[in-house]
Amino acid sequence: QGECEVYTEDLGNGVRLEMVKVPGGRFRMGAPNGESGRDSDEGPLREVTIRGYLMGKYEVTQRMWREVAGYPKVGKELNPDPSRFKGEDRPIENVSWEEVKEFIARLNSRLGLREGEGYRLPSEAEWEYAARAGTTTPFGFGETIDAEIVNYDGNYP
């Protein structure tokens, strides 16, 4: 516990993409009826089996996005600086699904990885499995959320 395998991909110009190995397992995906804040699309609660996979240790940063946006175009142009909340190490935001697909296509092309063998977004089940981190609570860190734990305006919980 507390250790994991880490794989690092050199994207160029000192930019690195760190991936962690998420071991396979089983978990209950979704939210149970009656859970506070549950939306109708979070059920039914069901048992899901996940195979092991690699997942980004951190969100894709603006620095990573700019580096990969500079790779040769595969299908469409990419704005190298689309984020509203600027900062080299801040997560990329303000990008579309189509732009993310192009980002992944460029990354895989640059690394010589074929479709189906290279980088991809996690499935919904993989994302939830990693986010819950073996917990059964609504959040990976417990039952409730507050502005001391996550970045949001606590005046509007």
C-alpha positions as a LaTeX table, in Angstrom:
\begin{tabular}{lrrr}
\hline
Residue & $x$ (\AA) & $y$ (\AA) & $z$ (\AA) \\
\hline
Gln1 & 0.00 & 0.00 & 0.00 \\
Gly2 & 1.22 & 3.50 & $-0.82$ \\
Glu3 & 3.40 & 2.37 & $-3.74$ \\
Cys4 & 2.65 & 1.86 & $-7.40$ \\
Glu5 & 4.39 & 1.27 & $-10.70$ \\
Val6 & 5.02 & 4.48 & $-12.62$ \\
Tyr7 & 5.73 & 4.72 & $-16.34$ \\
Thr8 & 7.12 & 7.98 & $-17.76$ \\
Glu9 & 6.79 & 9.05 & $-21.38$ \\
Asp10 & 9.18 & 11.75 & $-22.64$ \\
Leu11 & 7.11 & 14.11 & $-24.79$ \\
Gly12 & 10.11 & 16.29 & $-25.69$ \\
Asn13 & 11.58 & 19.57 & $-24.44$ \\
Gly14 & 11.67 & 18.28 & $-20.86$ \\
Val15 & 7.91 & 17.60 & $-20.80$ \\
Arg16 & 6.96 & 14.26 & $-19.26$ \\
Leu17 & 3.73 & 12.32 & $-19.07$ \\
Glu18 & 3.58 & 10.11 & $-15.96$ \\
Met19 & 1.30 & 7.09 & $-15.94$ \\
Val20 & 0.55 & 4.83 & $-12.97$ \\
Lys21 & $-0.43$ & 1.18 & $-13.14$ \\
Val22 & $-3.93$ & 0.65 & $-11.81$ \\
Pro23 & $-4.32$ & $-3.01$ & $-10.86$ \\
Gly24 & $-7.40$ & $-4.82$ & $-12.07$ \\
Gly25 & $-10.22$ & $-5.73$ & $-9.70$ \\
Arg26 & $-13.94$ & $-5.60$ & $-9.02$ \\
Phe27 & $-16.03$ & $-2.75$ & $-7.66$ \\
Arg28 & $-19.59$ & $-1.55$ & $-7.42$ \\
Met29 & $-20.05$ & 1.14 & $-10.03$ \\
Gly30 & $-22.64$ & 3.88 & $-9.67$ \\
Ala31 & $-24.40$ & 5.38 & $-6.70$ \\
Pro32 & $-26.94$ & 3.57 & $-4.54$ \\
Asn33 & $-30.52$ & 4.81 & $-4.37$ \\
Gly34 & $-30.85$ & 7.32 & $-1.56$ \\
Glu35 & $-27.24$ & 8.55 & $-1.68$ \\
Ser36 & $-27.19$ & 12.30 & $-1.11$ \\
Gly37 & $-26.64$ & 14.16 & $-4.38$ \\
Arg38 & $-27.24$ & 11.07 & $-6.55$ \\
Asp39 & $-28.32$ & 11.83 & $-10.11$ \\
Ser40 & $-30.66$ & 9.55 & $-12.05$ \\
Asp41 & $-27.88$ & 8.61 & $-14.50$ \\
Glu42 & $-25.70$ & 7.15 & $-11.70$ \\
Gly43 & $-27.58$ & 3.88 & $-11.43$ \\
Pro44 & $-28.32$ & 1.14 & $-11.24$ \\
Leu45 & $-25.53$ & 0.13 & $-8.90$ \\
Arg46 & $-23.72$ & $-2.82$ & $-10.49$ \\
Glu47 & $-20.68$ & $-5.05$ & $-10.04$ \\
Val48 & $-17.95$ & $-4.32$ & $-12.63$ \\
Thr49 & $-14.68$ & $-6.15$ & $-13.32$ \\
Ile50 & $-11.75$ & $-4.06$ & $-14.53$ \\
Arg51 & $-8.53$ & $-5.31$ & $-16.11$ \\
Gly52 & $-5.32$ & $-3.56$ & $-15.10$ \\
Tyr53 & $-4.45$ & $-0.42$ & $-17.07$ \\
Leu54 & $-2.24$ & 2.66 & $-17.06$ \\
Met55 & $-3.74$ & 6.03 & $-16.19$ \\
Gly56 & $-2.28$ & 9.52 & $-16.06$ \\
Lys57 & $-0.86$ & 10.32 & $-12.64$ \\
Tyr58 & $-1.92$ & 13.92 & $-13.17$ \\
Glu59 & $-4.31$ & 15.75 & $-15.45$ \\
Val60 & $-2.89$ & 16.78 & $-18.84$ \\
Thr61 & $-1.25$ & 20.11 & $-18.14$ \\
Gln62 & $-1.14$ & 23.16 & $-20.38$ \\
Arg63 & 2.58 & 22.50 & $-20.89$ \\
Met64 & 1.83 & 18.91 & $-22.08$ \\
Trp65 & $-0.99$ & 20.11 & $-24.34$ \\
Arg66 & 1.20 & 22.75 & $-25.99$ \\
Glu67 & 4.00 & 20.22 & $-26.59$ \\
Val68 & 1.70 & 17.65 & $-28.23$ \\
Ala69 & $-0.19$ & 20.38 & $-30.15$ \\
Gly70 & 3.17 & 21.11 & $-31.80$ \\
Tyr71 & 3.37 & 17.55 & $-33.20$ \\
Pro72 & 2.33 & 17.03 & $-36.84$ \\
Lys73 & $-1.41$ & 17.29 & $-37.48$ \\
Val74 & $-3.28$ & 13.99 & $-37.87$ \\
Gly75 & $-6.80$ & 15.24 & $-38.59$ \\
Lys76 & $-7.44$ & 18.77 & $-37.35$ \\
Glu77 & $-5.72$ & 21.88 & $-36.09$ \\
Leu78 & $-5.15$ & 22.31 & $-32.35$ \\
Asn79 & $-4.98$ & 25.59 & $-30.49$ \\
Pro80 & $-1.78$ & 25.25 & $-28.46$ \\
Asp81 & $-3.12$ & 27.56 & $-25.73$ \\
Pro82 & $-6.90$ & 27.15 & $-25.30$ \\
Ser83 & $-7.15$ & 27.39 & $-21.51$ \\
Arg84 & $-8.88$ & 30.25 & $-19.76$ \\
Phe85 & $-7.12$ & 29.65 & $-16.42$ \\
Lys86 & $-3.49$ & 30.09 & $-17.44$ \\
Gly87 & $-0.54$ & 28.28 & $-15.90$ \\
Glu88 & 2.04 & 25.85 & $-17.30$ \\
Asp89 & 1.30 & 23.19 & $-14.69$ \\
Arg90 & $-2.45$ & 23.78 & $-14.49$ \\
Pro91 & $-4.78$ & 21.28 & $-16.14$ \\
Ile92 & $-5.83$ & 21.90 & $-19.70$ \\
Glu93 & $-9.46$ & 23.01 & $-19.96$ \\
Asn94 & $-11.71$ & 24.55 & $-22.55$ \\
Val95 & $-11.08$ & 21.80 & $-25.12$ \\
Ser96 & $-13.62$ & 19.71 & $-27.04$ \\
Trp97 & $-13.97$ & 15.95 & $-27.39$ \\
Glu98 & $-12.74$ & 16.28 & $-31.01$ \\
Glu99 & $-9.66$ & 18.22 & $-29.88$ \\
Val100 & $-8.86$ & 15.58 & $-27.25$ \\
Lys101 & $-9.14$ & 12.86 & $-29.90$ \\
Glu102 & $-6.68$ & 14.81 & $-32.06$ \\
Phe103 & $-4.32$ & 15.25 & $-29.09$ \\
Ile104 & $-4.32$ & 11.48 & $-28.50$ \\
Ala105 & $-3.91$ & 10.73 & $-32.22$ \\
Arg106 & $-0.87$ & 13.04 & $-32.40$ \\
Leu107 & 0.65 & 11.52 & $-29.29$ \\
Asn108 & 0.19 & 7.97 & $-30.58$ \\
Ser109 & 1.47 & 8.88 & $-34.06$ \\
Arg110 & 4.59 & 10.53 & $-32.65$ \\
Leu111 & 5.30 & 7.44 & $-30.52$ \\
Gly112 & 4.61 & 5.01 & $-33.37$ \\
Leu113 & 1.65 & 3.43 & $-31.55$ \\
Arg114 & $-1.21$ & 1.96 & $-33.56$ \\
Glu115 & $-4.87$ & 2.64 & $-32.79$ \\
Gly116 & $-6.07$ & 0.29 & $-30.07$ \\
Glu117 & $-2.54$ & $-0.16$ & $-28.68$ \\
Gly118 & $-1.67$ & 3.37 & $-27.70$ \\
Tyr119 & $-2.91$ & 6.08 & $-25.43$ \\
Arg120 & $-6.65$ & 6.63 & $-24.98$ \\
Leu121 & $-9.08$ & 8.15 & $-22.52$ \\
Pro122 & $-10.17$ & 5.89 & $-19.67$ \\
Ser123 & $-13.61$ & 4.35 & $-19.91$ \\
Glu124 & $-16.24$ & 5.60 & $-17.48$ \\
Ala125 & $-15.78$ & 2.42 & $-15.43$ \\
Glu126 & $-11.97$ & 2.80 & $-15.37$ \\
Trp127 & $-12.23$ & 6.44 & $-14.33$ \\
Glu128 & $-14.68$ & 5.68 & $-11.50$ \\
Tyr129 & $-12.62$ & 2.67 & $-10.35$ \\
Ala130 & $-9.51$ & 4.85 & $-10.06$ \\
Ala131 & $-11.38$ & 7.78 & $-8.49$ \\
Arg132 & $-13.03$ & 5.65 & $-5.81$ \\
Ala133 & $-9.70$ & 4.00 & $-4.98$ \\
Gly134 & $-11.30$ & 1.04 & $-3.21$ \\
Thr135 & $-13.77$ & 3.11 & $-1.20$ \\
Thr136 & $-17.54$ & 2.71 & $-1.04$ \\
Thr137 & $-18.24$ & 6.33 & $-0.13$ \\
Pro138 & $-19.58$ & 8.97 & $-2.56$ \\
Phe139 & $-16.09$ & 10.51 & $-2.76$ \\
Gly140 & $-12.70$ & 8.79 & $-2.75$ \\
Phe141 & $-11.90$ & 10.71 & 0.45 \\
Gly142 & $-15.16$ & 10.14 & 2.37 \\
Glu143 & $-18.86$ & 10.83 & 2.72 \\
Thr144 & $-18.93$ & 14.59 & 2.22 \\
Ile145 & $-17.29$ & 17.35 & 0.24 \\
Asp146 & $-16.22$ & 20.77 & 1.46 \\
Ala147 & $-14.02$ & 23.65 & 0.39 \\
Glu148 & $-11.21$ & 22.46 & 2.71 \\
Ile149 & $-10.81$ & 19.29 & 0.64 \\
Val150 & $-11.60$ & 20.38 & $-2.93$ \\
Asn151 & $-11.34$ & 23.59 & $-4.89$ \\
Tyr152 & $-14.80$ & 25.12 & $-5.12$ \\
Asp153 & $-16.69$ & 28.07 & $-3.67$ \\
Gly154 & $-17.83$ & 26.82 & $-0.27$ \\
Asn155 & $-20.56$ & 29.47 & $-0.19$ \\
Tyr156 & $-22.45$ & 27.36 & $-2.73$ \\
Pro157 & $-22.14$ & 23.71 & $-1.62$ \\
\hline
\end{tabular}
